[in-house]
């Protein structure tokens, strides 16, 4: 079965593709979509729906879209839906991380969570979500992952998200939790069609 992933983020596509085996995942690059989709929703779920419906309305192939980000308790759940552009309009991980660490200087509550909302759109939306909880640290640790991963520490593992291998991350990440729910739904759907 073909699914369009409404993303041009190679890291996200790689993560989703490794978790949804048996499905052909087409990226926005693969289908030749080069326009910018304005993500003006107030929640991760709204942004995922905006992306999925936009692509579905053009190509009429089932679309999966995710929106995800970091929510920090002491910062009133910021950066939230602005995670990718926390330090400005350009998507710059280094600037975003620098601003996050600066905003948490002198703050003792470092609790945070990553949240992911996935929308599957095939004429109507279905949603799947996932969260992983951790703490924000002041120093970057690890070279794997992307975004806020070097600063997102998981106490139960004693590592930041960026210190995990892809296999370890795919067992516990917010995106993997949401993707497993999506995969379960797709498997049920394909079994009911047989």
C-alpha positions in Angstrom: 0.0 0.0 0.0 1.2 3.5 -0.9 1.1 6.3 1.7 2.3 9.8 1.2 4.2 11.3 4.2 3.4 15.0 4.1 7.0 15.9 5.0 10.2 16.7 3.4 12.2 16.1 6.6 14.4 13.2 5.7 14.9 12.3 9.4 11.2 12.0 10.0 10.6 10.0 6.8 13.4 7.6 7.7 12.0 7.1 11.2 8.5 6.5 10.0 9.6 4.2 7.1 11.6 1.9 9.5 8.5 1.6 11.7 5.9 1.1 9.0 7.4 -1.9 7.2 5.3 -3.3 4.3 4.1 0.2 3.2 5.6 2.3 0.5 6.1 5.7 2.0 6.4 8.6 -0.5 7.8 11.9 0.6 6.8 15.3 -0.7 10.1 15.2 -2.7 9.0 11.8 -4.2 5.7 13.3 -5.4 7.2 16.6 -6.6 5.4 18.8 -4.1 7.5 21.9 -3.4 5.0 24.4 -1.9 5.1 25.4 1.7 2.1 24.4 3.7 1.1 27.0 6.3 0.9 25.3 9.7 -1.3 27.8 11.5 -3.1 25.4 13.9 -3.0 25.9 17.6 -2.3 22.3 18.4 -0.2 19.5 17.0 -3.4 17.7 15.9 -4.6 20.7 14.0 -1.3 21.1 12.2 -1.1 17.4 11.3 -4.7 17.7 9.8 -3.8 20.8 7.8 -0.8 19.1 6.2 -2.6 15.7 5.5 -5.7 17.2 4.0 -3.8 19.7 1.8 -1.8 16.8 0.2 -4.8 14.5 0.0 -6.9 17.1 -1.8 -4.3 17.3 -4.5 -3.1 13.7 -4.9 -6.1 11.6 -3.6 -3.7 9.0 -2.1 -3.9 8.2 1.6 -1.7 10.7 3.5 0.0 10.6 6.9 1.2 13.8 8.4 2.6 14.4 11.8 3.2 17.4 13.9 5.4 17.2 16.9 7.4 19.2 19.3 8.7 19.9 22.7 6.6 21.1 25.6 8.4 22.4 28.7 6.4 22.8 31.9 8.2 25.8 33.3 7.8 27.7 29.9 4.0 27.3 29.8 4.4 24.4 27.4 6.6 26.3 25.0 8.0 25.9 22.4 5.0 23.6 21.6 3.7 24.0 18.1 6.5 26.6 17.5 9.2 24.0 18.2 10.7 24.1 14.7 10.8 27.9 14.6 11.2 28.7 18.3 14.1 31.1 17.7 12.6 32.6 14.5 11.1 31.7 11.2 14.1 29.7 9.9 14.3 26.2 11.2 17.6 26.2 13.0 18.2 23.5 15.6 21.2 25.3 17.1 19.4 28.6 17.6 16.3 26.8 18.9 18.3 24.9 21.5 20.3 27.9 22.5 17.1 29.9 23.2 15.6 26.9 25.1 18.7 26.7 27.4 18.7 30.5 27.9 15.1 30.6 28.8 15.6 27.9 31.4 18.6 29.5 33.1 18.0 29.5 36.9 14.8 27.4 36.5 14.7 24.3 38.7 11.7 22.6 37.1 13.1 21.0 33.9 10.2 18.6 33.3 9.2 18.4 29.6 7.7 16.0 27.1 7.8 15.4 23.4 4.4 15.1 21.8 3.5 13.7 18.4 0.1 13.8 16.6 -0.2 11.8 13.4 -3.2 12.3 11.1 -4.1 9.6 8.5 -6.3 11.2 5.9 -8.1 9.2 3.3 -11.2 11.3 2.8 -11.6 11.7 6.6 -9.1 12.1 9.4 -8.0 9.6 12.0 -5.6 10.6 14.7 -2.8 8.8 16.6 -0.8 10.4 19.4 2.3 9.7 21.5 4.3 11.3 24.3 7.6 10.7 26.0 8.6 12.4 29.2 12.0 13.7 30.3 14.0 16.6 31.6 15.9 19.4 29.8 19.6 19.5 30.5 22.0 22.5 30.0 24.7 20.8 27.9 24.2 18.9 24.6 24.8 15.2 24.9 24.9 12.8 21.9 25.2 13.1 18.2 22.2 11.1 17.1 18.7 12.4 16.5 17.8 16.0 15.6 15.9 19.0 17.0 16.0 19.2 20.8 17.2 15.5 21.2 20.7 16.4 22.6 19.0 18.3 25.5 16.1 15.9 26.2 17.3 13.6 29.0 15.3 10.5 29.8 16.1 9.6 33.5 15.0 6.0 33.3 17.6 5.4 30.5 20.3 7.7 31.8 20.7 9.2 28.3 19.5 12.0 26.2 17.4 11.2 23.1 20.5 12.0 21.0 22.5 9.4 22.9 20.1 6.6 21.8 20.6 4.5 18.7 17.9 4.6 16.1 16.7 1.2 17.4 16.5 2.4 21.0 14.8 5.6 20.0 12.2 3.8 17.9 11.2 1.8 21.0 10.4 4.8 23.2 10.0 8.0 21.2 6.8 10.0 20.9 6.7 9.4 17.2 7.2 5.7 17.6 4.3 5.5 20.0 2.0 7.3 17.6 3.3 5.3 14.6 2.7 2.0 16.4 -0.9 3.1 17.0 -1.2 4.0 13.3 0.4 0.7 12.3 -2.0 -1.2 14.4 -4.9 0.6 12.8 -3.6 0.0 9.3 -3.1 -3.7 10.0 -6.6 -4.0 11.3 -7.9 -2.2 8.2 -6.0 -4.5 5.8 -7.1 -7.6 7.7 -10.7 -6.5 7.5 -10.4 -6.0 3.7 -9.2 -9.5 3.1 
